[in-house]
Amino acid sequence: MGQRSGLPDVAASDPPRVGRHGLEITLAVSRAYGVLREPVGKRVTAVIALADDPG
């Protein structure tokens, strides 16, 4: 978590690390992402391109 904002941040790449890879994976597969503070918690949105023909 971001120390000051309480919003998620990306940790340095560390494959042996247990946990905290969610945002790292989201950034790897998305075109864009955003984080909004909500009255309770936060909302993370991501734009992911889908193939027109997965076959």
Buried (B, 14 or more C-beta within 10 A) or exposed (E): EEEEEEEBEEEEEEEEEEEEBEBBEBEEEEEEBEBEEEEEEEEBEEEEEEEEEEE
